[in-house]
Amino acid sequence: MATRSGRRPRTRGMVLDRIRAARTISRIELAASSGVTPATITQVVRELMAHELVVEVGRGASTGGKPRTMLQLNPRARYAVGVLFERNTCVVVIVDLTGRQVARTSFPGTTLLPPEEALAQVAARVEALLGTAGVERDRVLGVGLVTYGPQDRRAGVLLTHQPTGAWFGYPVAPRLSELLDLPVLLDNDAAAAAIGEHWLGAARSDTFGCIYMASGIGGGVVLDGQVYRGSSSNGVEIGHITVDLDGGPCDCGNHGCLANYADPTAVIRQAVATPSLGRRLELDPDDPDVMTGFGRIAAAAGAGDPAARALIERSARLLGTAAVTLASLFDLDLIVLAGPSLTVAGPIYRPVVEEEVRRRTFARRAHPVRVITSVSGSDAAAIGGAVLVLQSELAVLELDAPARA
């Protein structure tokens, strides 16, 4: 999803984002907060209004002179699609220009399907949801496809042999774009969840960390309102920090990784090794449906089963190590817990992670570190994928087309 260079597109994008963040704002306030001249703001707003992206919504309170005309995004002017492509589940959401979710569907993951067949299913679900929601295709900016890494974000290619070797090097974004005839942006699920939280206001901060857990563990960090990506857009892979120097090898090439001890697959493996628990919950370590098995353990833990509770709390303490690492590396004062697994077991994870952070964070005497759960729950990454599309300059690039009547 390449964008065109030039000051005007960047200014348009900045103005759209400031109007979105403020919800309602005047032209004078836009100029004051952005440092852009009032004349330029007036011209940019005129262009945005001509293309129905921005509307006037009445007058603000008078400050002694003429009341200011307030501006707001037109939610129905454009839409974006977000797709969470996970081993065990797929979630498709549609959001309007403000980031508000207007439609959603989910279906079992495509773990063992070849890429072509799996993406055809995803494309069919996206088409069906657009039809059900009554969203006109010419108002859809694009699709944010978010999944695990490592990945080549710019090329839209996965660089992992998971869930099968057929996916390594497969151009998932270009192929889905062909199937849907829409631009497709590939991104990391944890990074998407983090930027989605920032847009939707749960974090109430321009700098925070996000720990994301579905079938695996990932991380994201937002710094001054921008997601941190690293040199290859595979930054903050918190699931692959070492928590056991003498631990066994991980598929990533490291040893003793956090994921090997704390992610849902590891918790299921530990539960199966506890014979009474594994039999009681009918767990199968070879079942590719990791989320269902983990959900059973989390439900048992929530119901007071001591063996299940011990496993979930151990995973939570290890996740607390990840949170401490994030907070210490980036001097954070906020950690958001997101993703399907942390939605299912969040009531257990959050207080345990919070206690680890409270006791062990390097800067705890300088400032506290809060731990909160995502407002988007299990849809955080899918919504974030759609938000990443909105955040791109696709919206402003369309301004070269004639305005709709």
Secondary structure by P-SEA (a helix, b strand, c coil): ccccccaaaaaaaaaaaaaaaaccccaaaaaaaccccaaaaaaaaaaaaaacccccccccccccccbbbbbbcccccbbbbbbbccccbbbbbbbccccccccbbbbbbcccccaaaaaaaaaaaaaaaaaaaccccccccbbbbbbbccccccccccccccccccccccaaaaaaaaaacbbbbbbbaaaaaaaaaaaacccccccbbbbbbcccccbbbbcccccccccccccccccccccccccccccccccccccccccaaaaaaaaaaaaaaaaaacccccccaaaaaaaaaaaaaaaccaaaaaaaaaaaaaaaaaaaaaaaaccccbbbbbcccccccaaaaaaaaaaaaaccccccccbbbbbbbbccccaaaaaaaaaaaaacccccccccccccc
